[in-house]
Amino acid sequence: MTEIHCMTQGHKYWRDTIDLAERCSWKAGPFLAQQMRANAFAPWERVFAACVDGKVAGFCTLAERDELPNSVAFTPFIGFVFVDEPYRGHRLSEQMIERAIAHARDLGYARVYLMSGEIGLYEKYGFQKLGDYRTIYDTVDQLFVRSVQPSDRPGDCAQGRDAP
């Protein structure tokens, strides 16, 4: 069974998500693990974990900033999208992204942004490329945007469920 959890520090999968981020094959994982250990998140920001049969298989975040300079005024960002290799191909990224978008919608945002070097991945999730932008790391990545559609019912995060 697959579940997507909307988390803050203290959630039952928080530590397991740190562990996956620490050991994952992606260089940004240990940075997220460090941020999670320090609880370096604004009160409305969230970490999302995809769990398969009770095991953390992937993660992403919804946060105010990503790798763009502060002078660029886009917000909020879906970031740190990662699915562990054995679990790829089962649309876990899409499920986590949709849950993050629901949280952004509940917070009143009209759109969400995402930075990525991946080509052709996020477009299939409804994102449109805005262009190539220089990052705070002096690299260039693609900036994507997706409109957030209004909903008649609040999502789980807004109702306080599943976070912690």
N, C-alpha and C positions, 0 to 999 in steps of 0.2 A: 504494500500500500504506500502511495506517495502522498506526503503532506508538505505544505509550504507554511513555515512558521514565521511570523512577524515578531522580531525579538528586540528587547533591550536587555541590559545587564541583569542577570538573575534568572533569565529564562533557562529552562532545563537543558536546552541544546546550545546554550552560549559557549560553554567550555568545549564541547565537541566541535563546534564551528571554529573556534580558535585553533584547536588541534589540526583540523583539516587545512585551514589557511596557513598554518606554520609549515606543514609538510608538503603542500601542494606543489605541482610542477611549474607553477606560474610565479614569476619573480615578485609580483605585487602581493601575493598571499601573505608573506611574513609581515609586510607593512600593515595590512588589515589586522592581523593577529595582534600586533603591537597596539594599534588603535583600540581594539576591543579590550585588551588587558587594561588599558588606561581609561577605558570608558570615555573616549574622546569624541563624544557625539552630543549634538544639541538635543534638547528634550524631545523634539518631534522627529529626529532622524531615527532610522531603523536599519537593522541587519535582518536579512531574510535568509532562511535556511531551507533547502530542499532536503527532506528526509525520506528515505526509501526503507521500508520495514524497520523504522526506528534508528537508522544510521544516517548521519549527515553525509549527503552526496554532493552538495553544492551550496553556493551562497551568492548574495549580492547585497548592495546597500541602496538606500535612498538618503541622500545627504544634500546639504546646501551647496557645497563646492565639489569640484573634481580637480583635474589637472590644469585648468585654465588659470591665467593670472587674475587677480582680484579685480583688475580693471574691466574684465569682461563680465557683464551683469546677468548672465543666464543662471537660472536656478529653478527647480532642484535637479539633481543629477542621479541617475541610476549608475552605480559604479561597482567595481570589483566583481563583475559577473564571471563566475567560475563553476564548472561542473567537473567533478573527479572523473578520470578517464573511464573506469568501469561502468559509469552511469550515463555516458554520453549517448546521444541518439534517441532519447526518450522525452525530449521537449521540456526538460527540467528548467533550462534557461528561460524559455517562454513562460512557464508557470510562475517562476520567481519574478520575472519582469512584470507580468500582469498583476501580481499581488502588490508589487511596489507602486505601480501606476494607480491601483485602487487606493492605496494610502495617500498618494499625492493628490488624488481627486478629493478625498475626504478632507484634506488640509486646505482645499480651495484653489489649488494650482490648475491652470488651464492647459499647461504643457509640461513635459519632462524632457530632459536632455541626457545625452549619453556620449561619452568620448570613446573612440575605439580605433584601432588599426585594422580591424577585421573588415574584409570587403564582402558584401553580399549577405552578411548574417543578419544585421538588425533591420534591414529593409523588409525582410519577410515577417517581421514583428510589427510592421506599420510605421517604422521610423523613416524619416527623410533626411538626407544629408544636407546640412547647411553649408558645409565647406571644410577646408583644411585650416587648422588653427595651431599656432605655436603654443606649446605647453610650458609650464613652469620648469620642466626638465630640459628645456631647450631642444625638444623634439617636435615633430609635427604629427598630429592625429586628426582624425575626422570627427567633426561635431555633428551629431544627429539630434533630431527633435521629433516628438510625437505629441499630437494633441491628446488631451485627457477629456474623455467624454463624460458629461454629467451622468449621475446615477440617482435613482429614486431611493436607494437604500445605502446607508453607510457601510463601509467595509469593516472587517473584524478589528483592524488596528484602531480605528476611530472609536470603536465601542469598548476599547480597553481589553479585548480578548486577545490572548496569545502574546502579550507583551507586558511584563516579562513573560 
